[in-house]
């Protein structure tokens, strides 16, 4: 199934996306909540009820409730995550970024998956991304996949962790690189370089929808892996291409680490980290290493960023400048 949150009768509603149309779940079954957070909190029962709704829709019922899918009015599929973590799962990206900085690959990458917490209150879906003046100092996209948790767990093993995943979606971990690089010199962060926007969507897909894409994970690793091509275009020009199957650490292994000594809970969103070639920071560094005269590219106001992952749809955003002269750079001591 494909789950979407969209504006229906002037309210944010959890819905099913079926054959190009969106259907409001709570209108069809009044025993179900209209809010995705509530559905996820009782995911086993909610999923079964929604499967019955989907079967009913495919039988030709509820046509009067159908809204043709259009990203106008589509929100983040999980509008209010309980938390948002982002991992570091693609070795190619890490190795390239470090090589571009003239430092060796860090051996700890191959020992355990790492993640950081980002601002779960700055989650958004398709549409405009509003950025302050300081954000435009090396503003960047990051092409990623993400999962949403559908079952509470603690101290779970990677071998069982895939059972805790409710669905998969696209993630764009927006990054203000000048702010990020400055604050991380203090060995803490990222924080202000990341907390203004994280984009997920446009819908999330249950794992059964991806069975045909399943492949073996990397040798020595545990968990589901999927052959899903990932791309990002900026203003119609493809700038990034990779594959979810290139993840060195699986989502199952990431979940195992996330849940050590603490609970993961329904509604938690966890990103994969950036795919190789999946951001301007890496691309600019590689271009500069190969050609000292290369001109770096960063996101600018009114740029259109379009991300696509096989099976997970297409996520469209436009970069917008907030009309403000406030600057954290300007008020530094």
Buried (B, 14 or more C-beta within 10 A) or exposed (E): BBBBBBEBEEEBBBBBBBEEBBBBBBBBBEEBBBBBBBBBBBBEEBBEBBBEBBEBBEEEEBEEBBBEBEBEBBBBBBBBBBBBBBBBBBBBBBBBBBBBEEEEBEEEBEEEBBBBEBBBEBBBBBBEBBBBBBBBBBBBBBBBBBBBBBBBBEEBEBEBBBEBBBBBBBBBBBBBBBBBBBBEEEEEBBBBBBBBBBBBBBBBBBBEBBEEBEEEBBEEBBBBBBBBBBBBBBEEEEBBBBBBBBBBBBBBBBBBBBBEEEEBBBBBBBBBBBBBBBBBBBBBBBBBBEEEEBEEBBBEEEBEBBBBBBBBBBBBBBBBBEEEEEEEEEEEE
